[in-house]
């Protein structure tokens, strides 16, 4: 797909880091599969992966965790 930010390049498969902040929780997930623009670096995560990450962040927030840093592992 063409990058919607810079409109100059087509995205390529790669990885990105996703950070969530909710209340007292900061969750960082590294090596998340994404389509990445080689021109500007903007990353696009699929709807399925985004949903998975949001659910995981909700679960972590409900446990009272404050900081979570991990590598992405497909469910």
N, CA, C and O atoms as CSV, one atom per row, in Angstrom:
chain,resi,resn,atom,element,x,y,z
A,1,UNK,N,N,0.839,-1.181,0.000
A,1,UNK,CA,C,0.000,0.000,0.000
A,1,UNK,C,C,0.882,1.241,0.000
A,1,UNK,O,O,2.015,1.209,0.479
A,2,UNK,N,N,0.362,2.319,-0.533
A,2,UNK,CA,C,1.101,3.578,-0.554
A,2,UNK,C,C,0.958,4.255,0.813
A,2,UNK,O,O,-0.129,4.282,1.390
A,3,UNK,N,N,2.047,4.792,1.313
A,3,UNK,CA,C,2.050,5.449,2.621
A,3,UNK,C,C,1.091,6.647,2.602
A,3,UNK,O,O,1.165,7.496,1.713
A,4,UNK,N,N,0.204,6.703,3.579
A,4,UNK,CA,C,-0.749,7.812,3.632
A,4,UNK,C,C,-0.137,9.057,4.288
A,4,UNK,O,O,-0.720,10.140,4.231
A,5,UNK,N,N,1.025,8.903,4.904
A,5,UNK,CA,C,1.670,10.048,5.544
A,5,UNK,C,C,2.512,10.837,4.535
A,5,UNK,O,O,2.266,12.023,4.313
A,6,UNK,N,N,3.501,10.180,3.926
A,6,UNK,CA,C,4.387,10.908,3.003
A,6,UNK,C,C,3.925,10.831,1.549
A,6,UNK,O,O,4.312,11.665,0.730
A,7,UNK,N,N,3.103,9.838,1.229
A,7,UNK,CA,C,2.560,9.646,-0.120
A,7,UNK,C,C,3.652,9.484,-1.185
A,7,UNK,O,O,3.417,9.753,-2.363
A,8,UNK,N,N,4.850,9.040,-0.765
A,8,UNK,CA,C,5.960,8.933,-1.708
A,8,UNK,C,C,6.445,7.512,-1.933
A,8,UNK,O,O,7.162,7.259,-2.902
A,9,UNK,N,N,6.080,6.586,-1.073
A,9,UNK,CA,C,6.619,5.227,-1.192
A,9,UNK,C,C,5.556,4.200,-0.841
A,9,UNK,O,O,4.547,4.506,-0.205
A,10,UNK,N,N,5.808,2.995,-1.267
A,10,UNK,CA,C,4.945,1.875,-0.919
A,10,UNK,C,C,5.540,1.150,0.282
A,10,UNK,O,O,6.754,0.971,0.375
A,11,UNK,N,N,4.673,0.738,1.195
A,11,UNK,CA,C,5.142,0.072,2.405
A,11,UNK,C,C,5.703,-1.307,2.084
A,11,UNK,O,O,5.379,-1.920,1.066
A,12,UNK,N,N,6.562,-1.772,2.997
A,12,UNK,CA,C,7.177,-3.087,2.869
A,12,UNK,C,C,7.039,-3.809,4.201
A,12,UNK,O,O,6.966,-3.164,5.247
A,13,UNK,N,N,7.002,-5.148,4.178
A,13,UNK,CA,C,6.920,-5.890,5.440
A,13,UNK,C,C,8.127,-5.579,6.337
A,13,UNK,O,O,9.263,-5.494,5.869
A,14,UNK,N,N,7.857,-5.417,7.605
A,14,UNK,CA,C,8.905,-5.138,8.572
A,14,UNK,C,C,8.357,-5.287,9.975
A,14,UNK,O,O,7.362,-5.980,10.184
A,15,UNK,N,N,8.996,-4.647,10.934
A,15,UNK,CA,C,8.524,-4.669,12.320
A,15,UNK,C,C,8.562,-3.262,12.894
A,15,UNK,O,O,9.234,-2.373,12.371
A,16,UNK,N,N,7.827,-3.085,13.976
A,16,UNK,CA,C,7.782,-1.801,14.659
A,16,UNK,C,C,7.654,-2.035,16.153
A,16,UNK,O,O,7.452,-3.165,16.596
A,17,UNK,N,N,7.769,-0.982,16.917
A,17,UNK,CA,C,7.544,-1.026,18.357
A,17,UNK,C,C,6.257,-0.264,18.644
A,17,UNK,O,O,6.061,0.850,18.160
A,18,UNK,N,N,5.378,-0.883,19.441
A,18,UNK,CA,C,4.091,-0.273,19.777
A,18,UNK,C,C,4.096,0.042,21.268
A,18,UNK,O,O,4.466,-0.801,22.085
A,19,UNK,N,N,3.685,1.259,21.619
A,19,UNK,CA,C,3.642,1.683,23.016
A,19,UNK,C,C,2.214,2.072,23.386
A,19,UNK,O,O,1.551,2.821,22.668
A,20,UNK,N,N,1.757,1.547,24.520
A,20,UNK,CA,C,0.430,1.877,25.043
A,20,UNK,C,C,0.607,2.551,26.393
A,20,UNK,O,O,1.470,2.158,27.178
A,21,UNK,N,N,-0.206,3.562,26.667
A,21,UNK,CA,C,-0.257,4.165,27.993
A,21,UNK,C,C,-1.715,4.252,28.399
A,21,UNK,O,O,-2.552,4.782,27.669
A,22,UNK,N,N,-2.004,3.718,29.587
A,22,UNK,CA,C,-3.377,3.763,30.102
A,22,UNK,C,C,-3.296,3.840,31.611
A,22,UNK,O,O,-2.777,2.923,32.249
A,23,UNK,N,N,-3.792,4.901,32.188
A,23,UNK,CA,C,-3.680,5.066,33.637
A,23,UNK,C,C,-2.221,5.001,34.041
A,23,UNK,O,O,-1.401,5.779,33.555
A,24,UNK,N,N,-1.899,4.078,34.925
A,24,UNK,CA,C,-0.527,3.917,35.411
A,24,UNK,C,C,0.276,2.913,34.588
A,24,UNK,O,O,1.458,2.708,34.864
A,25,UNK,N,N,-0.327,2.292,33.595
A,25,UNK,CA,C,0.363,1.273,32.809
A,25,UNK,C,C,1.047,1.874,31.578
A,25,UNK,O,O,0.440,2.637,30.827
A,26,UNK,N,N,2.303,1.521,31.388
A,26,UNK,CA,C,3.023,1.788,30.150
A,26,UNK,C,C,3.465,0.433,29.625
A,26,UNK,O,O,4.220,-0.280,30.286
A,27,UNK,N,N,2.995,0.079,28.438
A,27,UNK,CA,C,3.315,-1.224,27.851
A,27,UNK,C,C,4.005,-1.006,26.516
A,27,UNK,O,O,3.498,-0.292,25.651
A,28,UNK,N,N,5.167,-1.626,26.357
A,28,UNK,CA,C,5.951,-1.517,25.136
A,28,UNK,C,C,6.079,-2.915,24.544
A,28,UNK,O,O,6.516,-3.846,25.220
A,29,UNK,N,N,5.695,-3.056,23.280
A,29,UNK,CA,C,5.803,-4.343,22.590
A,29,UNK,C,C,6.716,-4.142,21.389
A,29,UNK,O,O,6.429,-3.339,20.502
A,30,UNK,N,N,7.817,-4.881,21.373
A,30,UNK,CA,C,8.821,-4.751,20.311
A,30,UNK,C,C,8.630,-5.837,19.261
A,30,UNK,O,O,7.999,-6.860,19.523
A,31,UNK,N,N,9.169,-5.612,18.095
A,31,UNK,CA,C,9.165,-6.585,16.983
A,31,UNK,C,C,7.761,-6.970,16.536
A,31,UNK,O,O,7.500,-8.135,16.234
A,32,UNK,N,N,6.856,-5.993,16.493
A,32,UNK,CA,C,5.486,-6.227,16.043
A,32,UNK,C,C,5.469,-6.206,14.513
A,32,UNK,O,O,5.941,-5.241,13.912
A,33,UNK,N,N,4.935,-7.253,13.871
A,33,UNK,CA,C,4.867,-7.266,12.407
A,33,UNK,C,C,4.038,-6.083,11.896
A,33,UNK,O,O,2.971,-5.779,12.429
A,34,UNK,N,N,4.547,-5.428,10.860
A,34,UNK,CA,C,3.861,-4.258,10.323
A,34,UNK,C,C,4.280,-4.030,8.881
A,34,UNK,O,O,5.247,-4.618,8.398
A,35,UNK,N,N,3.543,-3.174,8.211
A,35,UNK,CA,C,3.947,-2.655,6.909
A,35,UNK,C,C,4.611,-1.321,7.204
A,35,UNK,O,O,4.001,-0.450,7.822
A,36,UNK,N,N,5.860,-1.149,6.767
A,36,UNK,CA,C,6.640,0.029,7.120
A,36,UNK,C,C,7.037,0.795,5.863
A,36,UNK,O,O,7.485,0.207,4.878
A,37,UNK,N,N,6.867,2.098,5.910
A,37,UNK,CA,C,7.253,2.953,4.788
A,37,UNK,C,C,8.772,3.135,4.797
A,37,UNK,O,O,9.325,3.589,5.799
A,38,UNK,N,N,9.452,2.791,3.708
A,38,UNK,CA,C,10.905,2.961,3.663
A,38,UNK,C,C,11.332,4.433,3.552
A,38,UNK,O,O,12.498,4.758,3.775
A,39,UNK,N,N,10.401,5.308,3.212
A,39,UNK,CA,C,10.720,6.721,3.069
A,39,UNK,C,C,10.633,7.470,4.402
A,39,UNK,O,O,11.591,8.129,4.807
A,40,UNK,N,N,9.499,7.371,5.074
A,40,UNK,CA,C,9.299,8.156,6.304
A,40,UNK,C,C,9.295,7.325,7.584
A,40,UNK,O,O,9.368,7.876,8.683
A,41,UNK,N,N,9.208,5.995,7.446
A,41,UNK,CA,C,9.251,5.135,8.624
A,41,UNK,C,C,7.909,4.875,9.284
A,41,UNK,O,O,7.841,4.154,10.280
A,42,UNK,N,N,6.842,5.450,8.749
A,42,UNK,CA,C,5.515,5.210,9.321
A,42,UNK,C,C,5.204,3.720,9.239
A,42,UNK,O,O,5.462,3.078,8.221
A,43,UNK,N,N,4.643,3.171,10.329
A,43,UNK,CA,C,4.335,1.736,10.385
A,43,UNK,C,C,2.831,1.534,10.507
A,43,UNK,O,O,2.140,2.278,11.204
A,44,UNK,N,N,2.340,0.512,9.814
A,44,UNK,CA,C,0.922,0.177,9.802
A,44,UNK,C,C,0.763,-1.247,10.295
A,44,UNK,O,O,1.270,-2.184,9.678
A,45,UNK,N,N,0.051,-1.413,11.420
A,45,UNK,CA,C,-0.179,-2.727,12.019
A,45,UNK,C,C,-1.554,-3.207,11.573
A,45,UNK,O,O,-2.496,-2.418,11.501
A,46,UNK,N,N,-1.672,-4.500,11.275
A,46,UNK,CA,C,-2.954,-5.048,10.823
A,46,UNK,C,C,-4.007,-4.937,11.920
A,46,UNK,O,O,-3.681,-4.836,13.103
A,47,UNK,N,N,-5.250,-4.958,11.519
A,47,UNK,CA,C,-6.365,-4.869,12.466
A,47,UNK,C,C,-6.333,-6.025,13.460
A,47,UNK,O,O,-6.599,-5.837,14.647
A,48,UNK,N,N,-6.009,-7.210,12.977
A,48,UNK,CA,C,-5.953,-8.391,13.850
A,48,UNK,C,C,-4.890,-8.223,14.938
A,48,UNK,O,O,-5.160,-8.478,16.112
A,49,UNK,N,N,-3.707,-7.802,14.562
A,49,UNK,CA,C,-2.624,-7.626,15.532
A,49,UNK,C,C,-2.950,-6.481,16.490
A,49,UNK,O,O,-2.699,-6.595,17.690
A,50,UNK,N,N,-3.502,-5.389,15.983
A,50,UNK,CA,C,-3.880,-4.262,16.841
A,50,UNK,C,C,-4.895,-4.693,17.890
A,50,UNK,O,O,-4.784,-4.313,19.056
A,51,UNK,N,N,-5.872,-5.476,17.487
A,51,UNK,CA,C,-6.890,-5.976,18.411
A,51,UNK,C,C,-6.257,-6.859,19.484
A,51,UNK,O,O,-6.592,-6.762,20.665
A,52,UNK,N,N,-5.345,-7.715,19.056
A,52,UNK,CA,C,-4.628,-8.607,19.976
A,52,UNK,C,C,-3.843,-7.787,21.012
A,52,UNK,O,O,-3.890,-8.074,22.209
A,53,UNK,N,N,-3.130,-6.777,20.539
A,53,UNK,CA,C,-2.321,-5.947,21.436
A,53,UNK,C,C,-3.189,-5.146,22.402
A,53,UNK,O,O,-2.845,-5.015,23.576
A,54,UNK,N,N,-4.304,-4.611,21.922
A,54,UNK,CA,C,-5.207,-3.852,22.790
A,54,UNK,C,C,-5.792,-4.733,23.886
A,54,UNK,O,O,-5.898,-4.308,25.037
A,55,UNK,N,N,-6.172,-5.963,23.532
A,55,UNK,CA,C,-6.724,-6.894,24.522
A,55,UNK,C,C,-5.672,-7.224,25.575
A,55,UNK,O,O,-5.974,-7.271,26.767
A,56,UNK,N,N,-4.439,-7.453,25.134
A,56,UNK,CA,C,-3.353,-7.749,26.063
A,56,UNK,C,C,-3.100,-6.564,26.994
A,56,UNK,O,O,-2.873,-6.754,28.188
A,57,UNK,N,N,-3.136,-5.347,26.458
A,57,UNK,CA,C,-2.940,-4.150,27.282
A,57,UNK,C,C,-4.056,-4.015,28.319
A,57,UNK,O,O,-3.795,-3.646,29.464
A,58,UNK,N,N,-5.282,-4.310,27.929
A,58,UNK,CA,C,-6.413,-4.273,28.873
A,58,UNK,C,C,-6.193,-5.267,30.006
A,58,UNK,O,O,-6.419,-4.952,31.175
A,59,UNK,N,N,-5.749,-6.474,29.649
A,59,UNK,CA,C,-5.503,-7.506,30.660
A,59,UNK,C,C,-4.406,-7.073,31.625
A,59,UNK,O,O,-4.538,-7.247,32.837
A,60,UNK,N,N,-3.331,-6.515,31.095
A,60,UNK,CA,C,-2.223,-6.057,31.946
A,60,UNK,C,C,-2.669,-4.911,32.850
A,60,UNK,O,O,-2.308,-4.877,34.026
A,61,UNK,N,N,-3.442,-3.982,32.319
A,61,UNK,CA,C,-3.912,-2.843,33.105
A,61,UNK,C,C,-4.784,-3.308,34.264
A,61,UNK,O,O,-4.734,-2.735,35.353
A,62,UNK,N,N,-5.588,-4.354,34.030
A,62,UNK,CA,C,-6.488,-4.836,35.079
A,62,UNK,C,C,-5.743,-5.554,36.203
A,62,UNK,O,O,-6.301,-5.740,37.285
A,63,UNK,N,N,-4.487,-5.964,35.967
A,63,UNK,CA,C,-3.709,-6.638,37.015
A,63,UNK,C,C,-2.983,-5.641,37.908
A,63,UNK,O,O,-2.432,-6.014,38.944
A,64,UNK,N,N,-2.983,-4.385,37.511
A,64,UNK,CA,C,-2.289,-3.360,38.289
A,64,UNK,C,C,-0.840,-3.173,37.860
A,64,UNK,O,O,-0.085,-2.459,38.520
A,65,UNK,N,N,-0.450,-3.805,36.765
A,65,UNK,CA,C,0.919,-3.651,36.266
A,65,UNK,C,C,1.178,-2.184,35.926
A,65,UNK,O,O,0.278,-1.470,35.484
A,66,UNK,N,N,2.412,-1.749,36.135
A,66,UNK,CA,C,2.764,-0.381,35.806
A,66,UNK,C,C,3.630,-0.290,34.564
A,66,UNK,O,O,3.495,0.644,33.772
A,67,UNK,N,N,4.526,-1.264,34.391
A,67,UNK,CA,C,5.415,-1.264,33.229
A,67,UNK,C,C,5.501,-2.686,32.686
A,67,UNK,O,O,5.705,-3.639,33.437
A,68,UNK,N,N,5.344,-2.811,31.383
A,68,UNK,CA,C,5.461,-4.108,30.709
A,68,UNK,C,C,6.235,-3.866,29.431
A,68,UNK,O,O,5.820,-3.069,28.590
A,69,UNK,N,N,7.362,-4.552,29.278
A,69,UNK,CA,C,8.156,-4.457,28.052
A,69,UNK,C,C,8.393,-5.881,27.576
A,69,UNK,O,O,8.926,-6.712,28.311
A,70,UNK,N,N,7.991,-6.157,26.334
A,70,UNK,CA,C,8.145,-7.518,25.838
A,70,UNK,C,C,8.264,-7.531,24.327
A,70,UNK,O,O,8.047,-6.522,23.656
A,71,UNK,N,N,8.616,-8.706,23.806
A,71,UNK,CA,C,8.688,-8.926,22.370
A,71,UNK,C,C,7.364,-9.530,21.921
A,71,UNK,O,O,6.773,-10.338,22.637
A,72,UNK,N,N,6.900,-9.145,20.751
A,72,UNK,CA,C,5.644,-9.661,20.222
A,72,UNK,C,C,5.762,-11.150,19.938
A,72,UNK,O,O,6.730,-11.603,19.327
A,73,UNK,N,N,4.766,-11.907,20.388
A,73,UNK,CA,C,4.655,-13.327,20.075
A,73,UNK,C,C,3.236,-13.548,19.588
A,73,UNK,O,O,2.281,-13.231,20.298
A,74,UNK,N,N,3.083,-14.090,18.385
A,74,UNK,CA,C,1.752,-14.316,17.813
A,74,UNK,C,C,0.965,-15.272,18.695
A,74,UNK,O,O,1.499,-16.261,19.196
A,75,UNK,N,N,-0.309,-14.962,18.877
A,75,UNK,CA,C,-1.173,-15.801,19.723
A,75,UNK,C,C,-1.544,-17.084,19.028
A,75,UNK,O,O,-2.265,-17.906,19.594
